[in-house]
Amino acid sequence: MASGTLYAYNGSLKAAKVQIAAEYSGFKLNQGSFEYGKTNTSSEFLKKFPLGKVPAFESNEGQCLYETDAICYFVSNSQLKGNSAIDQALVQQYMAFSNNEITPSACTWTFPCLGFKQYNKADTTAAQEHLKKVFTMLNDTLLTRTFLVGERVTLADITLCCDLVCLYKLVLDPKFRAPFGNLNRWFMTCINQPQFKKILGEVKLAETMAQFDNKKYQEFHPKGGNKKDDKKQEKKTEKKQDKSDKPDPKGAAAAAAAKPAKKVNPFTLLPQSPLILDEWKKMYSNNEIGVSMPWFWDWIKDDKDNWSFWHGTYNFSNEIKVPFMARNGFRGFDSRIEGMRKYGMGTFVIFVNEDAPQPEKFKSEAIFMFRGQEQPFTLDDDWNTDAEHWTWKKLEPFNNQKEKDMIAGYWSCETFDERTVDDSYHIFK
């Protein structure tokens, strides 16, 4: 019997996908000892899993895997993967669909309820509307189906079901889920299968829609949190300490000293540039690349020491199965570097080689320009969330004509140097 060890957090729904797949296939899956901050930082663990992330898996033959879908595929039998070529493609389709269409919106909606992130009304509303659209499509698909692919459970059902668990438990109250009867039936069918139930336990559906939990948020983010609530709490504390409500200069000074310093954008500490970046962005947006690039090099030449150029290569391009997966990644990257937008510009592109085997067919790359000479993404931990999974090289276009031409090629978002650029590009400006 095939066997291996899975490392993951207790209660991880990502790990649950692997565990349920193993239950169906008969794969012997051992639970590895894992303690965050210790196991994933040890030299032994990092030697096998360089990013230190979980779920992570090691077979008894010493084969190591670290992406949930890949681990699921490894522990699955042919039934779970799909018995025909079209079924296999559909399973892959629904797994990618769940990762890209369900998970981001599910996290946006449920994370504030769990205290993991601050509540944003606009983002939550957008997530809810997107999920309604997705649920409608799934509801129509499941009108005449018991399971998503074929007549039995596959990885498509396991992946989608696990990605929906938090939504059904926390926020999909009876009113919200009422229009999606077929989807609800399918979900209940899945979670009541013995293999699902063994791993997930009893899944109680939400009776009321969970709301933002500020208390939990403050526990997770003791130095941040909601400033308005912080101020209210400070006022309550002051009243308890001094019923006369008279100001206490010493107490006020202590409170001010204890208050966390306002976060400063690192770019604002750089020497001022005489250039107005929006002038270049307008030129780029409104003209062909053959017109805008000569203008750009003339525009920046007298201030070139205040700017740097960077070429990035995504470290996991071999995991991209279809171009839209890269495009969704580009959009997420873009949103997480919002604080850099006023100080730079760049493009994400995906190169396609149709003649290459699947792991080498797609290459995600990017070229950016930013103020300053330091590697820009490392200036703030939030900016490095996605960038740390890329390999960055500093370019010297003013001393290297080939690199200057390369920048123009990437920024054109069109095929160049015999490399085909897919239309799944993304411009950061």
N, C-alpha and C positions, 0 to 999 in steps of 0.2 A: 504493500500500500504506500502510495506517495505521501510524503509528510514534510513539514517544515514549521518554522516558528514565526509568529506574528508579533510585532512590537507596536503598541498603540496605547492611547489613553483609555482609562476605564470609561465605558459608556459611549465611546466614539461611534457615531453612525457610519463613518467611513469604514472603520474596522468591521462594523456589523455587516456591510456588504460582502466582505471577504468571508466572514464567518458563516453567513447564510449560504453562500456559494459552496463552501466546503461541506456544509451539512447535506446539500443536495448531491454533491459529487462523490462523497465518501472520502474526501481528502482529509488526512489526519493533521489537524492544525493545532499546534501547541501555542500557548499564550506566554510570550516572553516577559520577563520582569522589566518594567519600564517606569522610571521616575524622572519627571521633567526637570531639567537643569543638572541632572547627574548622568543618567544613562546616555542622553543625546549629546552630551558634551565630552564624553569619555573618548580617548584616542581609539579604543577598540571599536566603538560604535561608529565613529566618524570615518574610520578606515573602510568600513563596509558601506556606510551611508553618508557621503561627504556633506550633504546639506543638513544632516541632523534632524530630519523631519520624519514624522510618522503619519499614517501607517508605513511600516517597513517590514520586509519579509526576507527570511533566509531559509532556503531549502536545506534538507539534510545533506545534500551534495555540495553545499556551499554557494549556491546561486543566490544572488541578492537582487531584490526588486524594491522600488520605493514609491511607485505611484499606484493609487488605489485600483484604477481600472486594469492596470497591468497585472497586479497581484490577483485580482478577481479572475482574470482570464487564465492565469497560470493554474489556479486551484480548481478550475471548472472542468466539467466533462463536456462531451460534444453536444449534449442536449442543451445545456446552458448557453453554449456559444452559438448555437443554431445549426440545424442538421443539413441545410443546403446553402449554396452560395448567397442566394437572396436573403435567406433568414439570417445568415451571419452578418450581412451588410445592414439589415434592419436592426439587429441587436446593437451594432456599433453606432448606428444612427441615433437610437434612443438613449444610449449611454452618453453620447456627446450632447444630445439635446438636453438631457437632464442637467448635465454639468454646466451648460452654457445658458440655458433659458430658465431653469428652475432655481438652481443654487444661489446665484447672485441676488435675485429678488427675495428669495426666502431669507437670506442672511440680512438683507436690508430691513425687512419687516420684523424678524424675530429677535435679532441681536439686541435692540434697545429693550425688549421685554425681559431679556436675560441679564441686562446690565452690562453687556459687552461693549456697547457703543452708545453715543449720544443720539437722542431722537431728533429726526429731521422730518418735518411734516411733508414737505414737497417730495423728498426721496421715498418716504413710506407710501404716499399716495401713488406715486409712479410705479412702485413695486407691486402694489395691489392691482392696479389697472393692467400691468403686464401679465400678472398671474391669472387674472380673469380671462385674458385673451388666450393664454396657453392652456388653461383648464378647459375652455370651450373647445379648442381643437382636440384635446385628449378625450373629452366627453363624447365628441362626435366619432372619434376613432374607435372608442370602446363600445359603441352602440350595439355592434354585433359580435363582439369579441369577449372572451373570458380573460385572456391574457394578451399582451401586446404583440407577441410574435408567435405564431403557431398555436398549438392547443395545450402547451404546457409552460410552466414557469421557465423563463430564461434570465440571463443577466440584465436584459432590458427591464423586466419587472422588478428584479432585486434592486437595481440602481435607482430607478425612479421612486419606488416605494420608500426606500430609506431616505431619499432626499426630501420626501414629503412628510415624514414622521413629525418633525418639529412644527411644521405648519398646522397639521391636523391636531396636534396636542395643545398648541398654544393659541392660535389666532383664527383658525377656520371654524368659527362658530356656526350653529345650525343655519342662520340666515345667509351667511356668506357661501356656505357649501351647498345650499339647497338646489341651485340651478344645475349642479353637476352630478346628477344621480348616477350616471354610468361610471364616472370616475370614482365616486364614493363606493359603489359596489365593488369595483375592481380593487380598491385599496383595502376594503374590509376582507375581501377574499384572500388577498396576499398576507395580511398580518395574522390571519387565522390559520394559515398553513402551519403544520407542526414545525417545519424548519425555521420559519420566520419567528414563530412564537417562542421557540427555544432561545433565540438570541435577543429578540426585542422585548420579550415579556408581554404583559397586557398593555395595549396602547389605548388609553382613554381619550376619546375625542373631546375637544374643547366645547364647553357649554357656554362660556362667555369669551369674548375676544380679549386676550391679554394686552396690557398697556405698558408704556415705558415705566421701568422700575428705577427711579432715581436713587433709592437707597442702595440697591445693588450696584448701580453705576458708581456711586461714591466709594463703595467698598473696593471695586476693581480699579478705580482711578482716584486715589486719595489726593493727588496733587492737581487734579483737573476738575472735571465735572461741570455742572451747570452753574454759571456765575450768579445768576439771579437767586437760585436756591442757596448758594454759599452765603450771599449777602443777608438773606432772610435768617439763616442760621446764626450768623454773626450778631445780628440785632437781638435775637432771642437770648443769646449768651450774654450780651452786654446788659440786658434788662435784669437777668438773674443775678449778675454780679453787682449791679448798682441800681437798686430800686428807685433811687431818686432821679434816674435818667440823666444825671449830670455827666458831662464828658470827663473821661479819665485820660489825661495826656499820656501817662506812662503806659496804660493799657492799650491806648490807640497806637502808640509807637511800637509796642510789642506785636500787636496784630499786623501792623504794616510790615514789620520785619519778617514775620512768619509767612506773609502772603507770597506765593510763588512769583518769581519774576516773569514778566510778559515775554513770550517767545519771540525772538528776533529773527527775521528772515536773513540768512547769511549773505545774500546778494546785496543787501542794503549797506553792508559794511565795506564793500569794495569801493575803489576810487570811482568817481563819477565819470560817465562816458558822455561825450558831446553828441553822440548819435541817438536818434529817436527810432527805436526798434520798429514801431508801428509803420514808419515810412517804408522800411524794407518789406514788412509783411503785406502792405497794400500793393507794392510793386510786384511782389511774388504772386499774389492772388489775382491780379488783373492783367498779367502779361504772360506771353509764352516764355519758356525757360531760356530760349535763345536771346531774348531781350532783357529779362530780369537779371540773369547771372552776370553779364558784363557790368550792368549798373551796380550790382551788389559789390563786386570786387573793387570797383572804383570808390564806392561809398564807404567801405570799411578800411581801405588801405592805410589811412592816416591814424586809425585808432586800433590797429590789429592787435596790439599788445594787451588790450582790454578784453579780448575775446579768445575763446578756444573752441576747437572742433573735435568731435568724438565719433568714432565708428563703433557700433555695437553689434555683436553676434549673439543671438539667443542660444543658450547652452543646451536646450532640449528640443531643438527643431526636429529631431528624429521622432518625437512623439506626436507631431502634427499630422493628422490623418487627412484633413480637408482644410482648405484655406480659411474658411470662416472661423475656425478655431483660433487661428492666429489673429484674425481681425478682432475677435472678442477680447483676446489678451491685450491687444494694442489699446483698445478703449479703456480697459481697466487700468493699464499703466498710465495713460493720459490723465485719468481722473485723480490718480494718487500723486501726481506731480503738479497739481494746480498752482501751488505756490511758486513754481519756476516759470510760469507762462510769460510773465512780464519781462523776463530776463533771457529768453532764448527762443529757439525755433528748431524744428527738425521734422523728419519723416520716418515712419516705420514702413518697411516694404517686405514682401515675401516673394522670394525667387522660386520659380517652378522649373524643375527638370523632369519632363514627362518620361524620359528614357531611363531615369534612375530607379532603383528599387525603392519601395515605400519609405524606409527609414531615411533615405537621402533625397527624396523627391522635393521636399520643401525646406527652405532656409529663411528664417526670420532675421532680418538685419535692420539697422537704423543708423542715421547720421544726424547729429545735433550740433548746434552752436550755442554757447552760453557765455555770459559774462564771466570774467576771471580766467585763471589758468589752472585751478585745481579741478580734480575730478568732481563734477557738480553734484552727482547723486549722493555722494558720501557726506555732503555738507549737512544733511538732515536725515535721521533714521527713517522718517516717513517716506521720503523720496526714494530711499534705497530698497523699499519693499519688493518692487519688481526688478529694479536695476541690478540687484545682487545676483540675479539669475542670468545675467548677460556678461559677456567678456568685452571690455571696453579698451579701445586703443586711441591714443591722442594723435590727431592728424596735424600735419604741418603744410597746409596748402600754399602758403606764401613762399615756401622753399621747394615745393614738390608739385610740378604741373600735373602729374598723374593723379595725385590726391585731390587737386583742385577740380579736375575733370570728373573724378569719382563723386565728389559732392554734388556737382551739377546733375550727374546721372541719377543719383538716389533722390534728389529733390524734384526731379522731373516726374517721378513715379511712372516712368515709361521704360520699356525694354531698352537696354543699352549694353554695350560690350558683349553681345551675344548671350546675355542673361535675360530670361523672360521674367517680367514683373507681373504678378497677378494683380487683379484690380482690388484685392483686399488690403490695399495700402491705407495708411492713416497719417494725417498731417497734424502735428502739434504746433499751434501758433496762436 
